[in-house]
């Protein structure tokens, strides 16, 4: 899973939270003063060894190099009996440096082909167990060399991903080199042929556990020769000849456990195996479609043997293994673990069942077949939760990964199944996962954090995670030196930060600082952790207070660094979104200016608008839109090529998502506040794409396109371009039909700008060219159309009775009633320049009664008390002598009633703002 969570730590440091907590307890137990000087070298040897055991191999080696005493203790045999190298770069150089400590190494877990090549350099001749994943590129040669150097090997497991380049030849080498082999589990082998299996039968007399999982071909007949086998799994293997299997495998004298899950085995073969085998006790056939579709599904005779299938009550079947009736229900695994059972065979069966069930449930969750909802809700979730409590770490990991996977419906859109997620929560899964996340095993930390992250997409689960202390836990894991742990923890914080109620808690837990530090720590080679960290910061930055925390923690620099340098589109998208949110708080903080002043920020965002990925272009345009509200940023964006880039973006997004269209038009709207930019946008060809966007079916796009065209129409050359490009019908349509009041309002203002005087007529001949002469432009017809719809728009905000009452009386109540009817709430967020206010004031003198009413209506919106910029607008009007013009308009006999009443209301608004003398 890739998606689409939280925690606390007591002290700062390189170690994880669990290690630090343990350290504090030990200091107290020794009776040392917490605030006093501590001689760490005086700690008892067993305490130091216990501390070392809580560290990964790299930190363990570093700490042991601090003094001679610790160097000796750090090389203790008990500390180097097991190594998990999956989360770290493990190459030849690292292996060589660790070789002196690995004389007694017995267990090794690794990841990837490079690590496999380096294993022999550990010189761990006593190695007993090797387990590897991400094995697709491991070759026969590599595996052959490994087994040749480790003749004492007893267990070899490679998977669950497919070993595509390993063949039967390597299996023969394993058989020849490892005569003590007891367990062999391999996934995704193309052809396990007879000679390879016969070699195992001949040379590995102690081989009791064999698994050829998800293989393409396995020689069924040859497996009969492995007479020592007690547990056999061919789960997920295709092309099996089940008639051969049912005739031969019952002859295996010691076979007690058989796993045929996820295969096409049928009821007949299952019945023959159960009835013919004298030794077989357990047959697992989970998710076998052929078996489950057959009509005899409920009549299979088990002959007293255990059959596990989707249609059976798995917990009850497992309980039948125990003689005592106390082992019943969903606690069967827990009861077994806690019992003092001395039955070796039963313990081996239960241990094997844990492994194969965790593997099959994970594989089933990954493929997500249809029709299993009932199974997951009634049994699957509970099984995974029970397996998470296993004493086998790899079983715990797979169970946690299974939980992370089975809830996901759509990974790309981070959609999860609500019923499955809440089933996990109801069965106590959140507490179990949080306990795993506190384990010192980094693999468990990573998988538990992943599960918490995915489950937290559900708001109810997210609330439960927060209430159980998960925010503090995940915030601490985000500080881990293990990249995989930090990545999944950051993913958890990302999903939890969607909820407004969790953002402050994340900040209080130190999550903001941890996320910013992740970006600097993994600035190269960690696309997954960077995307999650940037995504979480983007969510947090949407909150005013948290956005300041992000800035204080160095988040602006970190996010700009990602926008400039990272080439992965997921990281670019989230970094741009985070910068957009940081810049979205206007005058409430200084982050908008801070982002603009960060070196390379604006240039990087302009460049990202050219990305081939729509999500990146959308977020970059959104960031530029928000940043353009700052005067200095606006001009700096233009200087960085923003006008050209955004016009190109607008031209290319006619078929794009509404989100991209809205932001492209919004960014041009923001830039066009400057007259120089407005002229440049028109000159670069920005008018035509904005008109096209104004024809969108989406209200948000209506608003931004209308806003941009309104600003552009202030310039007479742009006004003519709008007419020539067919903009009048588009604006008229918006003015009369859009469901957005703001879009209708700004479309009306744009039309008013275009036709508020004769200057456009005078300018038209000056703009004639070979291109424009081919267009039939009827300014008179366009003006009549525009004025007609402006008038209709104004009248939608008129109440005849309220107007009549206001005309007959100057009582505040009458004017307040008109204001309430006329008010457009969102218009209070618009900020006009002195030139724009002056133009509306001048429009009050226009010979057109419609334009007079429109100007008065606009000034009413801009000065209504409580509006964000009402005081600013009132100040501009006072400085421009607007009160006199407003009084004249209110008193003129030729003015329409709308203009008179709206003008009187504007005068009252100015009085409210203490900008003019009270009028008589």
N, C-alpha and C positions, 0 to 999 in steps of 0.2 A: 504494500500500500504506500501511496505517496502523499496522502493528505492528512487530506484534509482533513493549552491545556496548562499545571502550576505547582511552587514549594518554598521552604525557608531554610536559611543556613545561619549559623550563629556567628561565624567569623569569616573573614575574607582569606582566601588562600587557594592553592592549587588543588588541594584534595577535595573530594566530594563531601557532601553534607554528612553522610553516614560516618565516614572516617573521622571527621572533626568531632562529631558528637561523641563517638566512642572514646576519642582522645581525652575529652573533658571529663568523662566519667572515670577513666583510669587515673587521671591526676587527682581527682577528689578521693578516690579509694586509697591512694597512697598518702593521704593526709597532707598534701602540699597546698600551700596557699595559692589561690587562683591568681591573685595579683602579685605574688612574690616571684622571685627568680627561681627558675627550675633548671636543674642540671639534667638534661635529657639522657645523658650517658649513664646516669645513675639508676635508670629504670631497670627493673628486673628483666632478665633475658627473655622469659616467657611473655612478658608484656610487650617488649619490643617486637618479638616474633609475631605476636597477635596483630600488632599495628602493621607490620609488613604484609601480613596476609590480606589486609583490606586494600592494598594498592595494586594497580596493574603492574605488569612486568617492567615497564619503562620507569615509572616512579619508584618502584622497589629498587631497581638498579641505581638510580640517581641518589636515593636516600642512603643506600648502603655505602656509597662512596664518600660520605661526610666524615667518617672517622674509622680508625682501625677496628674498634670494637664492633661497630655496626656492620662493617664489611664482613666480618666473620659471621655475625648473626644473619646477615642478609643472604649468605650463601648456605644457610641451613637446609638440609635435605627436605624437610617438611614444607618449605616455602617453594621449592622448585620441583615438586612432584607432579604439578599440573600447570599448564599454561593455556590461556585463551587469547589468541593473537588476532582474532577476527576484526577488531576495531582499529587496528594499528597497521601501519606500513611495516611489513615484515619481509625484508629482503636478505640477501647474502651477508651484507655488512652487519645488519642487526643480529642475524643468527650467529655470526662469528663472535660478536661482542658478548653474547649470552652463553656461548658454548661452555665456558668454565663452570657455570652455575647449573648446567643441565645434565650433569653426570647421572643424577638419580631421577631424571624426568620420566614419568610413566604415562601421563595423559596429555594430549595435545589437540587443540582445536585451532583450525586455520581457515583462511578465506582467500580463494583465488589462486590462479596459476603461479603468480610470482612467489607467493608464500610457499606453495608446494615445492617449487624449485629450491627454496632456501632451507627446507627442513633438514636435509642431510648435513648441513653445516652446523647444526646444533650438536652433532656428534652424540646424540642421546641414544646410545646402544641399548639401553634398558627400556626403551619406549614400549608400552604395552597397548595403548589405545590411541588411535588417530581418527579424528573426525573433521571433515572438511565440507564447506559449502562454496557456492559460486564456482563450481568445478567444470564449467562448460569447456574451458580451454586447456584443462589438464590432459596430457597425452599419455599414451601407453608407456613411452620412454620415461617420463617423469615418475609415474606410479611404479614402474619396474625398479627404478633406482631407489625409490623410497623403501620399498619392501625388502630389497636386497641388503640395505644397510640396517634393517631393523628386524632381525630374525626372531626376536622374542615377541613380536606383535601378536596380540590376542584378539584385538577388535579393530576393524576398519570400516568406517562409515563415510560415504561420500554422497551428498544430496542435501536437501530434497530437489534442487535444480538438476537438470539432466547432465550426465557425463557424456557429452556428445562425441568426444574424441577418444574415449576409452573403449576398447574392444575386448573380445574374449582372450586375446593374447595376453593382455595385462592380468586378467583373472588367472590364467595359467601361471604367470610369474608369481602372483600372490601365493598360489598353492605350493609352488616349488620352494619359495623362500621363507614361508611362515608356517612351519609344521605345528606350531602351538595355537594357531588361529582357532578361536571359538565363535566369533561373531563377524559376519560379513554382510553389510547392507549397502547396496549400490543402486543408484537411481538413473534411469534414462539411458541404459546401455542399449545400443541398437540390436545386437545379436549375441546372446549368451549361448554359445553353441556347445555341443555335447562334449567335445574334448576338454573345454575349459571346466565344465561341471565335473567330468570324470577325474580331472586332475585334483580338484578339491576333495572328491571322495577318496582318492588314493593317498594323498599326501597330508591331509588335515583330519586326522582321526578324532580330534576333539571339537570339530565344528558342529555346534548345536543350534546356532541361530543364523539363518540365511534369509536375506531379503533382496529380491530382484524386483524393484519397484519401478513402475512406469516405463518398463522396457518394451522394446518393439517385438522382440522374439526371444523366447526362452525354450530350450529343449526340455519338454516335459518328461520324456522318457528317461533322460540322463539323470534327472533329479531323484529318480527312484534309487539310484546307486549311492546317494549320500545318506547312508544308513544311520549315521550319527545324529542327524538333524532332529531337533525336538520342536523348534519353532520355525515356521516357513511362511514368508509373505511374498506374494506376487501381485500385490495391490496395484491397480492401475495398468498392469501389463496387458498388452493387446495380442491378438493372434494366438491365443491359447487354444489348444485342442482339448476341450473339456471331457470328451469321451475317453481320450487317452489318460487324462489326469484321474478320472474316476476309476479307471481300471488298474492303475499302477500305484498311485500315491498311498492308497490304503495299506500297501505292503510295507511302507516305511515303519520299522518296528518301534521307534521311539517318538514318533511324531505326536505331540499333544496339543499343539496350537497351529492353526492354519488360517491365513488371512488372504481372502480373495476379493476384498473390497474394491469397488470401482472397476470391476471387470464385467464381461458379458456372460458370466456363468449363469446357468439356468437351474431350475428346481431339481431336475432329474440328477444332474451331476452332484448337487449338494446332498440330496438324499442318499445316493450311492456312497459318497464319502463318509457320511455320518453312520450309515448302517454297516459298512464294510470294515472300517478302520477299528482295530481293537484298542489302539492306544489313544486315539484322538479324543480330546476332551472339549476343545473350544474351536469353533469355526466362525470367523468374522466375515460377514458378507454385507457390509454397509454400502449403500448407494450402488447397487447392482441393478441397473434398469431392466434387463431381461427378466431377472428373477422377480422383481417387484411388479412387473406388468402381467405375469402369468396368473391364470385363474386359480392355480393350486397354491397360491401364496400363503394361505393360512392352514394348509393341510400337510406341510412338510413334516415328516417324522424325524425327530431328533434323537430318538433312542436314548433318552436320558442325557444327551450331550448338549453343551451350550451353543446355541446359534444366536449370533448377534446380527440383527438386521434393522433397517429403518422402521419396519412395521412392528417390531417387538419392543417390549418394555425393557430397555437395556439395563437399567439399574436393578430391576427385579431378576433378570436373567443372571446378572453378575452375583446377586445375593445367593443364588442357588449353588454357587461354588462352595459356600461355607456350610459347615454342618450345623452351626449354631444359628438360631433364627434371629439373633440380635442384629446380624449383618443384613439389614434390609433397607430399602429405599435409597434416597440420594446420598446418604452418608456411607455407602458401601466402601468406597475407596478410603475415606477418612477412618472408618472403623478398622479396616484392615491395617492401615499404617500405624494406628495407635495400639493395635493388639499385640500380644506377645506370642503370636502364632509361630510355632517351630516347624510347621510343614514346609519344607524346602520347595517341594514341587508347586504348592499353591503360591508361595511367594514369587517363584519364577514366572508362573502364569500371570499373576497380577502385574508384575513389573513389565512383562512383555505386552500385556493388554494396554497398559498406560501408554507405552510407546506407539503401538500401532493405531490405537484410537486417536491419539493426538495428531499423528501423521495423516490419517484418513480424514479427520474432521477439518484439518487445515486445507488439505487438497480439495475437499468438497466445498469449503467456503470460498476458495479461490476460483473455482469453476462456476459457482453459484447457479446450480441447475434449478430449473423451474419446479415448483410443486413441493418444495421442502419447508415452506413456512411453518407448517404444523410441527414438523420434526424439530426445527430450531427452537420454537417457542416452548414445546413440551419437554424436550430432552437435550437438544444440542447445546443450548446455552448452559444448562446445568452441568452437562458433561465437561465442557470446557472449563467451567469454574472449578469443578472438582479436580480436574487434571492440573490446574494451576497450583494446587497444593501438593503436588507430587514431590518426592525427594529427588527425582531425576531433573536436573537443571534443564536439559534439552527438552524434556516433556513440558516443563513449566513455560519455557520460551515459546514452543509451538502452540500451546494452549492460549497464551496471551496474544500471539500473532493471529490465531484463529478468531479470537474475540474481536481483534482490530479489523479483521477481514469480513466476517460473516454479516456485520451490520451495514456494510457499504452497499448501496444500490448503484450509485453512479459516482465513480472516483473523480471524474473530471469536474463535476459540478458539486462535489462534496455533499452528496445526498446519502442519507442513511435511513434504514428501516426503523421507524419509531417503535414498533412493537418489540423488535429484537433488542434494541438499545435499552428500553425500559425493563425488559425481562432480565437483562444483566443487572440492572440497578436493583430490581426487586429481590433478586437472589443474593444480594450482598456483594456483587461483583466490584463495586467501586472501592470498597475497603480492601478487598483482596488485591486489586491492582495497585492500590497505593502502597500496600505492604510490600509487594514485589518491587515497586519502584524504589523502595528504601533499602533493597538488598544491596550488598556490596558487589554482587555479580553484575557486571556492566551489561551483559547480554540481557539479563532480566530487566534491568533498568530501562534499556532501550525499547524492548517489546512491550513492557507495561506502559511506558509513556506513549507509545504509538496507539495502543488500545484506548487509553484515556483521551488521547487527541481525537480519535475518530468518534468515540462515543459522545464527546462533548459537543459535537455538532448539534445534538439534540439539546434543547434549552433546559429541559428538566434534568437531564443527566449532568449538564454543565453546572447547574445549581447544586446538585448533590456532590459533585467533585469539589466545588468551592467550599461547601459546608463541612466536608470531611477533611479539609486542610490541604487539598490537592494543589491549590495555587502556590502555596509555600514550597511544597515538594517539587513541583515542576520548575519553579524559578530557581531552586537549588540545582536541579539536574541540568538546567540550561548553562550552568557554570562548569559543567564537567569537562575534563580534558579529553574525554572520549567523544569524538565527533558524532558518532551515531547516536549516543545518548543525548548529547546537546541538540542534535537535529530533531529528534522526536519530541523532546521537551519543548523546543521552540514551536513545533507544530501544535502541541497542546495549548500553549499560551496563545497562539494564533487563533485557534477555534474558541477558546474561552473568552478572548478579548472582543469577540463579536457582541457579547452581552454588555450593555452599558453598566450593569450593576457589578461587573467583575473588574472593570478597568482600574478603578482606584485600588482595589486589593492587589492587583498585579504590580502596580507602582509601589505600594507599601511593602511588598515582599521583595523588592529589589529587582523585579522582572525587567524593568526598562533598561537599567544599567547592564544586566546580564545579556539582554538581546543586542544592545549596541556593541558590547564587548565581543559577542559572537561574530559580528561582521568583521571586526578588525582581526580576530583570531583566525578565522577561516576565509580570509579575503580572496584566497586562491585555492582552487581545488575542492571547494565545498558548496556546489550549487544548491544542493538540497537544504543544507542548514541556512544558507544565505537567503533563499526564497522564503523559508518559514520565519526567519528572524525579521526580514523586511516586511512580510505580511502582518506579523503581530504588531510591529511598530506602526504600520499604516493604520491598523484598527485603533491602537492607543492614541495616535496623533489626532484622531478625529475628536477626541475629548480635549477641551481647552486646557485643563489643568495638566493632564498627562502629556499634552503636546509640549508644554514647558519642560516637563521632566525629560522628554526625549531630547530637546535642545540642550539642556544642561548636561546631559550624559554624553554629549558629543554626537548625537544622532544625525544632525544636519550634515556634518562632515562625512560620517559613515555612509549615509544614504546617497550623497552626491558621489562619493567614491564608487559605489556600486553602479550608479547611473552612467558614470563616465567609463568605467573599466570592465564591468562584467558583460559577457557576451551571451549569457543564457537568458532567454526571453522571459522565463518565469521570474527571475531575479530582477530584470529590468522593469517588468510590469509592476511588481510590488514596491520597488524602490521609488518609481515615479508616483505610484499611488500614495505612498507615505509622504513624499514631498508635497504632493497636492493637498493632503490633509493638514500637514504642518502649516501650509500657507493659507488655510481656509478660515482662519479665525479673525481676519480683519484687524480692527483696531484694538481687540482685546489682548493681544500680545504682539511681540515684535518678531515672531517667527517668519512672517512673510518677507520682511526686509532681510532677515538673517539668511534665508535660503538664497535670495537674489544676490547677496553679497558674497556667498561662498564661491570660491574660485572654480570656474568651469561648470557651475550648476546650470545656468541658463543655456549655455552652448550644448551641454549634454542633453537637456530636455528637448531642445530644438532638433538635435540629431535623432533622438528617439522617435520623433514624429514621422521619420522616414523608415521606421522599422518595417520589415515584412509581416510582422505579427500584429494583428488588429488590437489585441489587448494592450500591447505596449504603446501603440499609437494613441489609443484612447486615454490611457492614464497620463501620458506625456502631455497631450493637449489639455487635459484637465488641470494638470499642474501649472501649465503656462497661463491658463485662464485665471486661476486663483492668484498667481503671482502678478498678473497684469493689473490688479487693483492698486498696486503700489506704483506711484508715479515714476520712480527711478527704475524699477524693474521693467515697466512698460517700455521705456525707451531703450533699455539694455537688451530686452528681447528682440526688439526691432533691429538693433545694431548687430545682434548675433544671427541675423538672417531669419528671424521668426516670422516676418510678414510673408516672405516668399514660401517658407516651409508650410505655414498654416493655410495659405491659399491653395497650394498644391494638395494638401491633405483634404481640404474641403472639396476640391475638384474631383478627388478620387473616391469619395465616400458616399456617393449617391446610392449605392447598394449595400452600404455597410450597416452595422447595428445602430439602433437609435442612440445608444450610449456614445458611440464615436461621433455620430453626426452632431449630437448636442454639444459635445466638448469642442469639436472643431469650430462650430459656429460661435460657441461661447468664448473661445480664445480670441477669435477675430473681433468679437464684440468688445472684449476687454481692451485689445490693442487699439481699436478704432476710437476710443475715448480721446486719444491724441489726434488733432487735426492732421498733423504730418503723416501719422500712420494711416489715418482714414484715406488720405489722398493716395498713399502708397498701395493700400489694399485695392482701391479702385483701379489704379494703374497696372497692378499685377494680375488683374482679371478676377478679383474676388467677388464682384457683384453677381455674376451669373451663377456660381455654385451656391451662394447664399439664397438667391431666389429659388433655386431648385430645392434647397433644404426647407425653405418656407412652405413648400408644397407637401412636406412630410405628413404622415398620418399620426405622428406622435406629438403630444402637447409640449413636452420639454424641448423638442427641436423647434417647434413653433416659436417659443419664447426667445431662444438664443438667436435664431435666424432673424426674427423681427427686431430684436435689440440691436443686432449688428447693422441691419439695414437702416434702422432709425438713426444710428450714429453716422453712417455713411451718407445718408440723405441730407445731413447738415451742410455738406459741401455740394455746391451747385453742379460741378462736373459729375460727381457721383450720382446726384439726383437725375441728371439726364441719362446716365448709363442705366440706372434702374428702369427708367421709362423705356429706353431702347431695348433692353433685354427682356421686356415683358414683365417687369416687376409690379406694375400697377395692378393687373388682375390677381397676381399672387397675394399682394398685400390686402387687396379688397376682400379676397376670399378669407384670409386670416381675420380681418377686421370684423367680418360678418359671421363667420362659421366656427372659428376655433373654440374649443371648450375651455381654453385657458384665458381668463380675463386679462392677464398680463400680456399675452401675445396679441390679443385684440387691441389693447391699449397702445402698445408700442407700434403696431401696424398703423393705427390711426395717426399717431404722432409722426411716423415716417411719411405718410401721405400728406399730412399738414405741412411738414418741412418742404416737401417737393413743390407744393403749389401755394405757398403763402405769399407770393408776390410775382412780379413779371420777370424776375431776373433769369429764370430758367428759359424763358422765351428768348431773352437777349443772348443767353449763353449758347443756345442750341446751334446757331449758325457757326459759331467759333469752333465747335467741336466736330464739324462735318468732316468726313473722310470717306475713302473709297469703300470702307467697311460699313460705315453708318448710313451712307446714302442708300444702301440696298434695303434698309429697314423702313417700313412705313410707320412713322411716328406721328400720331395725332395728339398733340398736347392738349388741345381743347377737349377732345373726347375723353382723354385720360383724366383731365381735371374734373370734368363733370362727374365721371364715374367715382373718382376719389371723394369729392365733396359729398356726394349722395350717401356714401357708406360711412363717412365720418359722422354725418348728421344722424344716421340711423344708430350708429354706435353710441353717441352721446345720449340719445333719447332712451336707450335701454337702462340708463342710470337715472332717469327722470321719473318722479312721481308727481303727476299733475296736482293732486290734492295738497301734497307737501309744498309744491312750488307756489300754489295759490296762497297758502297760509303764510309762507315766507315773504311773498310779495306784499301781502297786506300788513305784515307785522315784522318788526325787527327783533322779536323775542328770541332769545338764545335757543329755546326749545324747538322753535320752528326751523331755524337754521341747522340745528343738530340733527333733526329728522332727515333733512336733505343730505347732510354730510354722511349719515349712516347708510343711506341708500346709494350714494355715489362712491363711497370709499372702495378702493381696490387695495386690499391689505398688503400685497407684495410690492406695490409701487412705493411704499415707504422705505424700501431698501435701495432705491435708485438714487444715485448721486449725480447731480448736474453741475456743469461748469457755469461760470458767470456768463459766458457767451450764450449758452443754451437757455439759461433763465432769461437773459436779455432778449433772446429771439421770441420766446413766448410772450414776454411783456409787449414787445413790438407788435406781435400778432393780434393783441387786443385792439390795436388801431386799424386792423385790416378791414377793408370794405366788405369782405365776406362775413356775414353773420355767423356762418357755420364755423369758420376758422376762429372767430372771436370766442364762440362758445367752447371750442376745442382747447384754445389757449387757457381760458379760465378754468376749465376742467383739469387740465394738466397741472396748473399752478396749485389748484386745490389739493391734488394728490401729493405734491411735493412739500406741502407746508402743514399737513394735518398733524396736530400735536401727537407726540409719541412715535412719529416716524424717525427712522434711524438718522436721517440727514436733514430733518425738518428745520432745525436751528440754523444749520449751514445755509440752506436755501433762503430762509427768512433774512439772514444777514446779507446775502447777495442782493436780494430784492430791495432791502432798505438802502444799500449803497447805490443801487441803480435808479432810485426814485420811482420804484414801481407803484408805491401807494397812490400817487397822483393819477397814474394811468388806470389803476384799478377803480378809483372813485369815479373817474370819468366814464369808464365802461359800465359801472353799476348804475350810473345816473342817466346814461344816454337813452333818449327816447327810441333811437333806431336799433338799439341792442336787443337781441332776442332774450326772452326771459331766462333761458339757461345761463347765458353770459352774465346777466345782471345778478342772479342769485349766487352763482359760483364766485363771482368777483367779490360780493359781499362776504361770503364765507372766507375767502382768502384774506380779506382785510381783517376779519376777526382772528384768523390764525396768526397774522402778523402781530396783532395786539397781544395775543397770548404769549408770543415769544418776546414781547417787550422791544420790538424793533421800530414801532411807529407810534406817533401820538394817537390817542383814542379819537376816532372819527365821530363826527356829530351825526 
